[in-house]
Amino acid sequence: MWLAYASLAAVCFGFRGILYQWTSQKPIERNLMLLGVYVSGAIVSIAAALALGQSWSPAVWTGLVMGAFSFVSNASMYKGFSVGKASLVAVFTALTPVVVAAVSYFRWGETLNLWQAAAFLVIVAGIVIIRYSNDLSWRNLQGVQWALLAMVTFGITDLASKQAMLWHADKLPTLFIMYATGSVLFFLLWSLGRLRKGMLGVGARREVAVANVSGAAAASARTDTDGRFPKADARPAAWSIRKTLGWGAFVGLSNISGMIFILPAFQHGITGLVSAVVATNVLLILLYARVFLKERWSFQELIGILCALAGVLGLRLLE
């Protein structure tokens, strides 16, 4: 049963990744969009928790840890993408199941039998091969510190989720605490970003005002034959706050769905194996890229896909 839950979570997170990829091509504030994702999760989870009458035991406050480390992992991953090689960040985040399996062994004494260990290694190898298939040079390690931080904090989020289930925390109240915590942190990060831009904008406007005065005479020389100023290159207008939050809320539906499935998977399954299966959501993203973006699979990607599928199939046969 845990494998079915983990597979459904992988599908949901795969759709989330597809929506993230589409969003990355739009003029949108990423932190504001992620705020919408978390607010959506908080609204859905508390509404469902109240409707189902789930209990608010002290164990649900494990969601504070889940939310804080989920925030750090997402923020550090995007920071790594902005300052370093995307493929380097992707490789390290693909190793999260290894971190989860190692800590689970020492924390809860979870062990894998020979065939489970083999399937685990095949899945992780497949994911790493897929992520490594891009042009990656280990001589260029810019952003590696953010990649390592993302890898560890993603792992801690999974481990905190497992601990919440071991403490018999009700799922929806725990998710509400998680998403509420992430919402507050992303709101603060977005607000700080706006404040920083505002301070930079004041200085920039002063410089522009001086430049406009000194360059007013030269402007007439740049008019076209009809006496009009040439049009500047049109740039797409940035999405409004309302539109960005609304889109983030829509993306958040895939995220909260994945979390609803992953918690019972952690409850009934071995933590490292659940984390590895959920990480195969990259296969859905690759399929989307192949069908809709017309990207071709490299030989390495094809090998990685086959390894990941073989590992999941092996787990299914062992269940």
Summary of the structure (lengths in Angstrom):
residues: 319
radius of gyration: 23.0
end to end distance: 8.3
largest distance: 79.9
contacts: 1063
relative contact order: 0.24
helix: 80%
strand: 0%
